[in-house]
Amino acid sequence: MQDAGLGMASESSKVKIEAINTADANVGELVSIDMKNPDVLKAAFIAYGLPLLVLIAGVLSVGAGLNAIGYRGDSEIVAGVVSLLLTGAAYLIIRKNEEKIGQIIGYSPAITEVLKHGEI
């Protein structure tokens, strides 16, 4: 599954996602997709909130750890770099397990209607 984002897509932008077909849509048709608000919020928290928490926790814990062991170098820069690496790793783990996470949180977009070209 890929993140379709919020809002409407233009004809020139194409996004491929898996959705429940409640509107009897066919391949290639323009459709309206609906998701429940709690599902969107859960997905947004996992996609953005968890990496942000990893970044903050990394800065605080690495910085404190370096100060605790008496590191005399620039601990803020080291903590920042390590935190960015940890955040990147968290993001990659989330992307790799996107389908499993979607099943766990109940991420279920549904096609609600088939759009005509003038309805975009």
N, C-alpha and C positions, 0 to 999 in steps of 0.2 A: 504494500500500500504506500502511496505517496501522499504527502500533505497537499491538499487542494487550495489551501489558504481560505481567506474570507472574501466575500463579495462575489461579483459576477465576472466570468471570463469573457473576453471578446472572442470573435470567431477565429482570430489569428492565434490565440493562445489555446493550447490543448493540454489537458491534464489527465493523467490516467490514474484512476483510483478504483478500488473494489467497493461496490455498494449494493444494497438490496434493491432489486428491481421491482418496486411496487406499482410502477406506472406502465408496465409492458413496453418499455423502451427497447429499441433495436440498436445494434452497433452502428456508430457514426452519427446518431441523432444528438442534438443539443438537449440537455436535460437540466432540470433544477434538482439540486441535492440538498437534503435537509439532515441536520444532526441535532440531537438533543443537547441543550446547553450544558448539562453536567458532563457529557462525553467530551465536548469541546474544551471545557475547563480542565478536565483531567488530562487530556492530550496536551494542552498548552503547558500545564504544570510539568509534565514529564519532559516535554521537548525543551522548555526554557527554564523552568524553576529548578529542576534537579541539577543541570549543569551550573547554574548560578550558585546554588548551595555548595556544590563541589568547589567552585572557585573561591567562595568566601571561606569555607572551612579549610581549604588548602593554604590560603594566605595566612590565616590565623594560626593554624597548627604548625606549618613549616616555619613561620617566623618565630613562634614561641619555642619550637624545638631547637632551632639554631641558636637562639639566645640562651636557652637552657644548657646547651653543651659548650657555651662560651665561644661560638664562632665569631671571629673578629672581622670578617669581611662584610660586605654590604648585604646583610641578611634580607632586606626588603626586596632587592632585585632577585636574589635566589628564590625567595618565597614566591614572588610574582611569576617567574619563569616556570617553576615547578607547578604552581597552581594552574597556569595556562595549559601545561602539558596534561595535568589531571583532568581539566575541563574538556580538553580535546578527546581524551580517552573516554570520558563519560559520554560525550556526544556520540562517538563511534560505537560504543556499546549499545546505546539507545537505538541508533540507526540499524545496527546489525540485528537487534531483537525487536524491531518495530512490529512485526506481525504478531509475535507472542504477546507483546505489551498491549496491542490493540485488542486481542482476545481477552486478556485479563481485565482490562478496564471497561470492556463492553463497547468499544468504539464501533459503532454501526451506522455509517451514513446510509441514507435511503434515497433512491430516485423517486421524487414526488410527482413530477410531471415532465412531459416531453414539450420542449419549447419550439415555437415557430421562429423562423429567421428574424422576424420583426420584433420579437419579444426579448431580444438580448439587451 
